[in-house]
Amino acid sequence: MSIWRVLLSIFCPPLAVIDRGCGSIIIVFLLWLCGWVPGVIAALVILNNPKR
Protein backbone atom coordinates (compact mmCIF):
# COMPACT_ATOMS: atom_id res chain seq x y z
CA MET A 1 0.00 0.00 0.00
CA SER A 2 1.58 3.24 -1.13
CA ILE A 3 1.39 6.61 0.54
CA TRP A 4 -0.67 7.90 -2.40
CA ARG A 5 -3.33 5.25 -1.81
CA VAL A 6 -3.48 6.15 1.88
CA LEU A 7 -3.89 9.85 1.09
CA LEU A 8 -6.51 9.09 -1.54
CA SER A 9 -8.40 6.88 0.91
CA ILE A 10 -8.45 9.73 3.41
CA PHE A 11 -9.73 12.35 0.97
CA CYS A 12 -11.97 10.24 -1.31
CA PRO A 13 -12.25 6.59 -0.22
CA PRO A 14 -14.22 5.27 -3.24
CA LEU A 15 -11.46 6.36 -5.61
CA ALA A 16 -8.84 4.56 -3.54
CA VAL A 17 -10.52 1.17 -3.98
CA ILE A 18 -11.50 1.59 -7.62
CA ASP A 19 -9.30 -1.29 -8.79
CA ARG A 20 -10.62 -3.72 -6.14
CA GLY A 21 -13.92 -4.43 -7.85
CA CYS A 22 -17.45 -3.14 -8.04
CA GLY A 23 -18.53 -4.58 -4.69
CA SER A 24 -15.76 -2.83 -2.80
CA ILE A 25 -16.53 0.48 -4.45
CA ILE A 26 -20.22 0.23 -3.60
CA ILE A 27 -19.58 -0.74 0.03
CA VAL A 28 -17.05 2.04 0.57
CA PHE A 29 -19.27 4.57 -1.20
CA LEU A 30 -22.29 3.72 0.95
CA LEU A 31 -20.23 3.88 4.12
CA TRP A 32 -18.73 7.16 2.95
CA LEU A 33 -22.23 8.57 2.48
CA CYS A 34 -23.15 7.51 6.02
CA GLY A 35 -20.12 9.26 7.41
CA TRP A 36 -16.62 10.15 6.44
CA VAL A 37 -14.87 8.02 9.09
CA PRO A 38 -16.58 4.68 8.24
CA GLY A 39 -15.71 5.15 4.58
CA VAL A 40 -12.06 5.86 5.35
CA ILE A 41 -11.81 2.87 7.69
CA ALA A 42 -13.41 0.55 5.14
CA ALA A 43 -11.10 1.78 2.37
CA LEU A 44 -8.02 1.28 4.53
CA VAL A 45 -9.15 -2.22 5.52
CA ILE A 46 -9.80 -3.19 1.90
CA LEU A 47 -6.46 -1.76 0.77
CA ASN A 48 -4.62 -3.53 3.58
CA ASN A 49 -6.08 -6.94 2.68
CA PRO A 50 -3.07 -9.18 1.89
CA LYS A 51 -5.10 -11.66 -0.19
CA ARG A 52 -5.41 -9.25 -3.12
Backbone bond lengths (Angstrom), bond angles and torsions (degrees), N, CA, C in turn:
res aa  C-N    CA-C-N  psi(-1)  N-CA   C-N-CA  omega(-1)  CA-C   N-CA-C  phi
1 M - - - 1.447 - - 1.531 107.97 -
2 S 1.305 115.71 121.90 1.457 120.24 -176.99 1.532 110.87 -88.31
3 I 1.295 114.52 165.41 1.462 120.45 -179.78 1.528 110.28 -65.70
4 W 1.333 117.45 -30.17 1.459 120.73 179.20 1.517 111.19 -68.31
5 R 1.330 116.72 -37.08 1.467 120.11 177.03 1.524 110.95 -66.93
6 V 1.315 116.78 -38.56 1.468 120.69 178.78 1.524 109.82 -64.70
7 L 1.316 117.05 -46.12 1.466 120.37 178.84 1.525 111.57 -63.81
8 L 1.321 116.61 -40.03 1.456 120.25 178.44 1.523 111.03 -66.44
9 S 1.336 116.86 -36.67 1.466 119.65 178.39 1.520 112.09 -70.53
10 I 1.304 117.83 -22.84 1.467 120.72 176.90 1.527 110.15 -79.24
11 F 1.328 117.49 -41.34 1.457 120.19 -176.31 1.523 113.84 -85.97
12 C 1.326 117.62 -38.92 1.473 121.13 179.72 1.532 108.56 -148.67
13 P 1.326 117.28 85.93 1.466 121.52 -174.09 1.526 115.62 -55.91
14 P 1.340 121.08 -39.64 1.471 118.12 -179.86 1.532 113.88 -61.51
15 L 1.314 117.53 -32.25 1.463 119.74 178.62 1.522 112.11 -72.15
16 A 1.311 117.42 -26.07 1.456 120.50 -179.08 1.525 111.80 -71.99
17 V 1.327 117.64 -28.76 1.467 120.49 -177.33 1.526 111.95 -106.44
18 I 1.319 117.35 22.13 1.457 120.73 -174.42 1.527 112.58 -64.59
19 D 1.303 118.98 -27.44 1.464 120.88 -179.71 1.526 113.08 -91.53
20 R 1.318 118.26 3.93 1.463 122.29 -178.48 1.516 113.85 -93.37
21 G 1.302 118.32 -2.40 1.449 121.11 177.25 1.516 112.77 114.79
22 C 1.318 114.39 163.28 1.459 120.70 -175.20 1.527 112.48 -66.08
23 G 1.327 117.25 -38.15 1.456 120.72 -179.27 1.520 112.57 -63.31
24 S 1.311 116.54 -40.99 1.463 120.69 178.88 1.517 111.30 -66.02
25 I 1.312 116.45 -39.76 1.463 120.22 179.84 1.519 110.44 -64.33
26 I 1.328 116.34 -43.83 1.464 120.20 -178.73 1.520 111.09 -65.14
27 I 1.332 117.10 -44.60 1.465 120.67 -179.83 1.522 110.81 -61.84
28 V 1.317 116.38 -47.77 1.467 120.26 -179.02 1.524 110.45 -65.38
29 F 1.323 117.43 -39.23 1.459 120.52 -180.00 1.526 111.03 -64.33
30 L 1.325 117.48 -44.08 1.465 120.22 178.92 1.531 111.62 -65.10
31 L 1.312 116.51 -41.24 1.465 118.81 176.60 1.517 111.27 -66.31
32 W 1.307 116.96 -35.35 1.463 121.61 178.85 1.523 110.74 -66.73
33 L 1.344 116.52 -35.34 1.459 119.54 176.21 1.526 111.90 -68.92
34 C 1.329 116.65 -33.20 1.470 120.74 178.29 1.523 111.50 -70.24
35 G 1.285 115.79 -31.58 1.459 120.58 179.91 1.508 109.26 177.16
36 W 1.296 115.95 151.36 1.452 120.30 -175.65 1.529 111.64 -66.46
37 V 1.321 117.50 -43.17 1.464 121.71 -175.27 1.530 112.47 -64.35
38 P 1.355 119.97 -46.06 1.474 118.07 178.06 1.528 113.30 -61.19
39 G 1.307 117.50 -35.07 1.459 120.57 177.57 1.517 112.53 -66.56
40 V 1.309 116.48 -41.00 1.471 120.81 178.44 1.524 110.16 -66.59
41 I 1.308 117.62 -43.87 1.468 120.98 179.70 1.521 110.53 -62.65
42 A 1.321 117.18 -44.74 1.465 120.47 179.59 1.526 111.13 -62.80
43 A 1.321 117.15 -42.35 1.470 120.32 179.07 1.524 111.02 -63.22
44 L 1.313 117.47 -42.77 1.463 119.98 179.62 1.524 111.48 -66.50
45 V 1.321 117.45 -37.39 1.468 120.44 177.71 1.518 110.28 -66.08
46 I 1.311 117.40 -44.04 1.470 120.57 179.80 1.528 110.68 -65.47
47 L 1.307 117.70 -40.47 1.463 120.51 179.22 1.519 112.49 -69.95
48 N 1.321 117.20 -26.82 1.461 121.12 -177.42 1.523 112.05 -89.43
49 N 1.323 117.95 0.92 1.462 122.36 -179.58 1.533 109.49 -68.06
50 P 1.335 119.16 117.19 1.460 120.66 -176.32 1.529 113.93 -75.24
51 K 1.329 118.70 -12.76 1.459 120.53 -177.36 1.516 112.46 -74.10
52 R 1.310 118.83 -19.85 1.459 121.72 -178.70 1.477 111.44 -105.94
